[in-house]
Amino acid sequence: MKHLIAATALTALAAPAFADAHADTVTLQLQWVTQAQFAGYYVALDKGFYDAEGLDVTILPGGPDIAPPQVLAGGGADAMLNWMPSALSAREKGLPVVNIAQPFKTSGLMLTCWKDTGITGPQDFRGKTIGVWFFGNEYPFLSWMSQEGIPTDGGDDGVTVLKQGFNVDPLLQRQADCISTMTYNEYGQVLDAGVSPDELVTFKYEDMGVATLEDGIWVLEENLEDEVFVDKMTRFVRASMEGWKYAEANPQEAAEIILDNDETGAQTEAAQVRMMEEIAKLTAGSDGSLDEADYQRTVDTLLAGGSDPVISAAPEGAWTSVITDAALN
């Protein structure tokens, strides 16, 4: 893919500005609701970075009933944000998605457990109940358990998987011994509920060697054959990364921009500032380009799993550097 569309991208860069205003519209589907996890895009919109690139950008919030791959497949968005395990699984199932940029360098995913359960390491998960997000977010956990040789169908030798909602109630109500949390979101919610860090034990996927890439920008492969689309995405990625670097340097202002765009009114300034400060740790060091070693680590993690891996074969053409190469140069 990297080489196949290189000529098209270069043609697009050499082309004059397109007169059709519609060609400059971009719709982005988020993976979740408006929050600092997506600050770079809202900052780029608010600070005029997209305007400066001649783009009219619409940001669509996600939610528990919204699957970004389905939105992308149905033509509801030009690009989506998605975790790589979910996107690669969708690609293997027939949806030809391609990663064109990777603003998140490291993973914020972890399991947060009650210390009094006696859990000190992954093998202690056996016989326990663990909350796991689904809708494509379950793949990193399932891959991890496969590598550990731990069944996920219950029993004393396996784990009982609790289909976790996007909250921390299962842990607080002792319905689960561990739950899925993000460093920048749910872990803080547990602490806000009055739980002391001393009462908890956490397992960061990054530290356990099973981290997979999160929050990449994905498009449909066929669209990359269109030079107008390639040109739009080049400008979109360039402006988005400008937004991300501004957000990293100005977490307070970025949080305020998020609040201005949150139509639900459910977010608080303190929570969004804290989230932005944690998110900045995950985007730090990224210029938007996908590190091939990080990609390969993700693929290797997903392939490792004995008889039940997340993907059955190494994908081909699942990412391209053409957009970021053009955007950065």
C-alpha positions, 0 to 999 in steps of 0.5 A: 500500500505504501508504494502503491499509492505513492504516485497518487499522493505526489500527483495530489501534492502537485495539483492546484487547489480544487475549486469544488468547496465540497471536496474540502469537507472532512467528517471525522468519527470519534471512538467515544464521546467528546472528551480530552482523549480527542483534544487535538481535533477539537483544538485544531477546529477551535484554533483555526488550524483546519481553516488554515488548511482550507478544510471544513471539518465536522467532528462526530462524537461516538458513544456506546451504540456507535461503532466507528468501522460501521460508520466508515463503511456506511459512508457516514465519515471520511475517517475514523478513530479506532484502536488498531486491534479493532481495525485490524480485526475489521479488516480481516473480516472484510472491511478494507481500512487503512491507518494513515496516521498514529497520533497516540504513541503509547497505550493508556489501557490497564486493568485495575484490581482490588488489592485484597483479592490477592492478585499480584500478577496475571496468573492470579486472574484465574478464578476471578471476574474481570470487567472488559469493554467490548465493541472492539475494545475486548481484543487486547484483553483476549489476546493477553489472556491467550498468551497467558494460557488463561481461558476466558470462559469462567471456571476455577482455571479461567477468568469470568469475563464481565461485559463492562459498561463504560463506567467503574461501577462493577469494581466499586460494587464488587461485581468484579475483581478487576475492571478495564480502565484507562490511565486518563479516565476511569482510573481517576473515576475510581479515585474520585469515588473515594478509593485510595491507590493503596487499595488497588493494584494496576496492570498497564498493558504497556508494562506487561508487554502486550500493549497495542496501538490506540486511537489511530486515524483510519480510512477506507482503502479505496478512497486512497486511490482518489487524489482529491481525498489524499490531498484532503487527508494530508491537510487534515493530518497536518492540521490535526497534529498541530492541534495535538501539539498545541493541546499537549503544551496547553492542557488547561486551554485544551480542556476548556475547548473540550467543555465548549464542544461538549453538548451533553454538559457531562464533563467537568473542567477538573476531570478534563484537565487531568485527562488532558495531562495524562493524554499528553503522555500518550501522544508525546513523541509522536508526529503523527507517523506510524512507527513500523516497530510499534505496528509490528508489535501490535500485530505480533501481539494479536497473532499470539494466542494459540488456537484463538488469535485475534487475527489469523494472519499478518495483514498486508496493506493495513497502513501507509506512510504516504499521508504523514510523509506528505503532511510532515514535509 
